[in-house]
Amino acid sequence: MYLPAHFEESDPTVLQALIAEFPLGTLVTYGANGLTADHIPFLVEPARGDRPLSLIGHVARNNPLWHATTSAIEPMVIFGGASAYITPTWYETKRLTHEVVPTYNYAVVHVHGPLIVHDDAKWTRGMVGKLTRAMESGRAMPWKMGDAPQEFLAAQIGNIVGIEIPVRSMIGKWKVSQNRVEADRHGAVAGLRAEEQNDMAALIEARLPKS
């Protein structure tokens, strides 16, 4: 990923927060048929003892992903956060010089690490439980695995395979107008808020110089 220094985000807390908010990752692997991209919701599993920080999730048993990857090519997972088109009409510089062009802002995290397969019903059930609790948290009436008949649930779990990616590296790119003068950045925030694109507006504001 092209990563100018002013767009780099390296704070692990910030990177993990994006994954928690936007958990659908694009898992890119390389196998006999070349590159493959699978879209999978992941949960961040914190490091414990000698176990590293990991991503955990699952795929359908019929998905060739879990037995067709080439171990020599390390997988990558891409998580996309807030994004927004930035029109130059929001910039103070347009009023002064007209030397402006449009751009697109975004926040992304790339995770690299080996792919570990867990073809194990106990591990997979535990992973599904953790993922379900994370996804259902905050709901007035959260669904629980215990709500489903156990025979049915066992059959469903038998149709999936658990996967884990111990995190070797985690790279963040926050392209949120840091390369613009402060007046242009304030203009972008105002324009985004007027269009109710508050997530991107907040990312720009968070990186404005402190007064």
N, C-alpha and C positions, 0 to 999 in steps of 0.2 A: 504494500500500500504506500502510495506517495504521501509523505508525512512531513511537511514543513514544521520546524520547531514551534512556531507560534500556534499551531493547531494541535499539538500533541497533548494528550491527557494521560497521565501515568499514575494517578492516585487510585489504588486498588479499591478503595471504598466507593469512589465515583463510578468506576468501571462495573463493579458488582451491582451497584444500584441500578444502572441502566439495564443489565441483564434481568434483574428482578422485575423491573417495570415492563420490559419488552422481551419476554422469555422465549419467543419463537425464534430459534436460531436456524441459519442455513448451514448445514453440515456438508462441507465439500470434501470428497474423498476421491482417490484415484484407484481404479481397478482395471480389469481386463478390457473394459469398454471405454477406458479413458476417464475423464472427470465426470463426477456425478454430484448433484446437489440435492439434498433431502432437507425438508423443512420440519423441524422437530422442536417442541417445547422442552426447554431444559431448566433444571434447578441447580443452583450453586450449592454444592456440598462443602461446608467449611473444612479447613485442614484440622486434623485431630491427630496428635501424637506424631507418628511417622507417616501418616496418610496425608498426601498433599491436597490442596484445594482442587476440587473436581467439578465437572459438569456431569449430571446424571439425567437419563431420559430413557426412552424405549422406542423401538420400531416394530412394525408388523413382522411376524415370523416369516411371511412370504416375501419380505423385502430382502433382496440379495445383498444389501449393504453390509449386513453383519457377518457375512462369510466370504465376501468377494473383494475386499479391499487389499491393496498392496502395502504391506507393512513398511516398505522402504520409503513410501511417500506419506509424510505425517499429515493427518487430517487438519482442517481448519474449520472453525465455526464462526459465522458472522452474525452479529446482532445489530440491528438498526434501531435507533431511537428516534427522537423528534427530528423532523426535517421540514424545510419550508423554502419556497421560492422567494428571493429578495429582489424586489424591483428597485431600480435606481431612482425612481421618483420619490422614494423615501429619504434620500440622502441630501444633506445640506450642501454637499459638494456639487450636486446637479444645479442647484440655484446659483452657485458661485462661478462654476467653470464649465459645466456640462460634460466634464471628462470622467464619465462614469459608465459602467456596463452592468447588466443583470448578473446575478449569481444564484447559487443554490446552497443553502446551509444544511448541515446534518451533523448528527452525532452517531458514531459507530464504534463497536468493539470487535476486534478480531482475537480469537482464542486459538492457540496452537497446543496440541498434545496428542499422545497416542490414543488409539481407540481400543478400549477393553470391552469385550462382550461378556455379558452375564446371562447365560442360558440356564437360569436357576430360578425356579418358581418362588423360593423364599426371598431371594434378593430382589426379584422383580416386584413382588407384592409389597415389600417394604418401600421400594422406590416409588411405586404408584401411590402408596399412602402418603408419602412426603409431598409428592407433586400435587396430589388432590388437595391436601390441607393448605398448601400455598395458594393454589388457584381459587379455592373456595373461601379463603379467609376474607373477612369483611362483609360477607353476605349475611342477610338477616336469617336465612334458613340454609346454612351450608349443607351440601350433600356429603354424606360419609359413605365409605366403602361398605360399612355394616348395613346400610340401607338396602343394598342389593342382596338377593338370595345367594348364599354361599356357593352353591353348585354352579350357578350362572357366572358368578364372579371368578371362580376357579377356571372355568372354560375360557373366559375372556382373557385372563392372565396367561393361560396356555397359548394364546394366539399372538403373544408379543414376546420380544426378547429385550432384556435390559442392556443398556450401553452406558459406559462411563468414560470420561475423558479427563485424566489427570492434567492439570493446567501446567504446561511448560512455560508459556508466555502469554501475556494478555496485553494487547496494544489498543489504545484508544485514540480516536481522532474526533475532536470537537471543532468543526469548521463553523464558527459562530461569529463571524464578522470581526475577528481580532485584527485583521489586516486593514481595517478601515479607521479613519480618524474618529475621535470620540463623538463628534457631532453627528456623523453618519450612523454610528451605532445607536445613538439615542433615537434618531429618526427611524431606523429599522425597528426598534422596539415599539415605538408608537404606532407604526404602520401594522406590525404584526398584531398588536393588541386590538387595534381597530377591526381587524379581520378575525379576532378571537383565536389567533394561533398563539395561545399563551405559553405553551411548552417551549417553543423556540425563543419567544421573547424573554422568558425567564433565563434560558441558557446564555443569551447575549448579556443580559443584565448582570448575571453572576460574575461575568468576566470583565465588566467595566472597571476602570480605575476607581479606587475607593476615595471618596471626597473627605 
